[in-house]
Amino acid sequence: MHKGSCLCGAVTFEIEGDLRAPDACHCSKCRKQSGHFFASTDVPRRQIAIQGGESVTWYQSSEKVRRGFCGVCGSSLFWDPPHHDWIAVAMGAFDGPTETKLKMHIYPADKGDYYDITDNLPQNAQ
């Protein structure tokens, strides 16, 4: 069981089972949402239980995806493509160790100019 929350604790979640290896998205929307790049893990919807869901504010950032954040403290929590059977959960929202390692970078061409990607992980254009 993996547990996590927003900064103020208004939204908490529990995930059953092991977590998939996370990726880091460097696209401009994820950078604006998170303040840097957005690292997340994809979780099957049936494995996540969200408490305090009434405090989650959803922003429809494109036709295909919405982004969830705590409406109280503003913590970025979810990247949700409703047409899929999974939801991406922000790695920074987990309370304890996740026992995962970053698997890849996506949209590296859109990364901020103030840092380099030097970890030799795969870089996927999309």
C-alpha positions as CSV (number, residue, x, y, z in Angstrom):
1,M,0.0,0.0,0.0
2,H,1.3,3.4,-1.0
3,K,-0.1,6.5,0.6
4,G,0.1,10.2,-0.3
5,S,-1.4,13.6,0.2
6,C,-1.4,17.2,-0.8
7,L,0.6,19.7,1.3
8,C,-2.3,20.6,3.6
9,G,-3.8,17.1,3.9
10,A,-7.2,17.9,2.5
11,V,-6.7,15.3,-0.2
12,T,-5.2,11.9,0.6
13,F,-4.9,8.8,-1.5
14,E,-4.0,5.1,-1.2
15,I,-2.7,2.9,-4.0
16,E,-2.8,-0.9,-3.7
17,G,0.1,-2.8,-5.2
18,D,3.4,-1.9,-6.7
19,L,4.0,1.3,-8.5
20,R,5.1,1.5,-12.1
21,A,8.3,3.3,-12.9
22,P,7.7,7.0,-13.2
23,D,8.5,9.3,-16.1
24,A,9.4,13.0,-16.1
25,C,7.5,15.2,-18.5
26,H,9.2,18.4,-19.6
27,C,6.4,19.8,-21.8
28,S,5.5,23.4,-21.3
29,K,2.1,22.5,-19.7
30,C,3.7,20.2,-17.1
31,R,6.4,22.7,-16.4
32,K,3.8,25.4,-15.7
33,Q,1.7,23.1,-13.6
34,S,4.5,21.9,-11.4
35,G,7.1,24.7,-11.5
36,H,9.7,22.4,-13.0
37,F,9.1,19.0,-14.7
38,F,6.2,16.8,-13.7
39,A,7.3,13.3,-12.4
40,S,4.4,10.9,-12.2
41,T,3.5,7.2,-12.1
42,D,0.6,5.7,-14.0
43,V,-1.9,3.9,-11.7
44,P,-4.8,1.7,-12.8
45,R,-7.9,3.5,-11.6
46,R,-9.1,0.4,-9.8
47,Q,-6.0,0.5,-7.5
48,I,-6.4,4.1,-6.2
49,A,-8.7,5.4,-3.5
50,I,-8.9,9.2,-3.1
51,Q,-10.2,10.7,0.1
52,G,-11.1,14.4,0.2
53,G,-12.0,14.3,-3.5
54,E,-14.3,17.3,-3.0
55,S,-11.1,19.3,-2.4
56,V,-9.6,18.3,-5.8
57,T,-10.0,21.0,-8.4
58,W,-9.8,19.8,-12.0
59,Y,-8.5,21.9,-14.8
60,Q,-9.2,20.7,-18.4
61,S,-5.8,21.6,-19.9
62,S,-6.5,20.0,-23.3
63,E,-9.2,18.1,-25.1
64,K,-7.7,14.8,-23.9
65,V,-6.5,15.5,-20.3
66,R,-7.4,17.3,-17.1
67,R,-5.1,18.1,-14.2
68,G,-6.0,17.7,-10.6
69,F,-4.7,19.8,-7.8
70,C,-5.8,20.6,-4.2
71,G,-8.2,23.5,-4.2
72,V,-7.0,24.4,-0.7
73,C,-3.2,24.4,-0.9
74,G,-2.7,24.2,-4.6
75,S,-0.5,21.0,-4.6
76,S,-0.3,19.3,-8.1
77,L,-1.6,15.8,-7.6
78,F,-3.0,14.2,-10.8
79,W,-2.8,14.1,-14.6
80,D,-6.0,12.4,-15.8
81,P,-6.8,11.2,-19.3
82,P,-10.4,10.2,-18.6
83,H,-10.5,8.0,-21.7
84,H,-7.9,5.7,-20.3
85,D,-8.1,3.1,-17.4
86,W,-5.3,4.8,-15.5
87,I,-4.5,8.1,-13.8
88,A,-1.0,9.6,-13.3
89,V,-0.1,10.5,-9.7
90,A,2.6,13.0,-8.9
91,M,5.6,11.4,-7.4
92,G,6.1,14.3,-5.0
93,A,2.8,13.6,-3.3
94,F,3.8,10.2,-1.9
95,D,4.3,10.2,1.9
96,G,7.1,7.6,2.0
97,P,9.5,5.8,-0.2
98,T,8.1,4.6,-3.5
99,E,10.8,2.0,-4.3
100,T,10.8,3.2,-7.9
101,K,13.3,4.8,-10.2
102,L,12.6,7.2,-13.0
103,K,12.4,5.3,-16.3
104,M,12.4,8.1,-19.0
105,H,12.0,11.7,-19.9
106,I,9.3,12.8,-22.3
107,Y,9.2,16.1,-24.3
108,P,12.9,16.8,-23.5
109,A,13.0,19.4,-26.3
110,D,10.6,21.5,-24.3
111,K,12.6,21.5,-21.1
112,G,13.6,24.6,-19.3
113,D,16.9,26.2,-20.4
114,Y,18.2,26.4,-16.8
115,Y,18.9,22.6,-16.5
116,D,20.4,19.7,-18.4
117,I,19.2,16.1,-18.5
118,T,22.3,14.2,-17.8
119,D,21.1,10.9,-16.3
120,N,21.4,8.8,-19.5
121,L,17.8,7.7,-19.3
122,P,15.8,7.3,-22.5
123,Q,14.4,10.5,-23.9
124,N,11.1,10.1,-25.7
125,A,10.1,13.0,-28.0
126,Q,6.5,12.6,-26.9
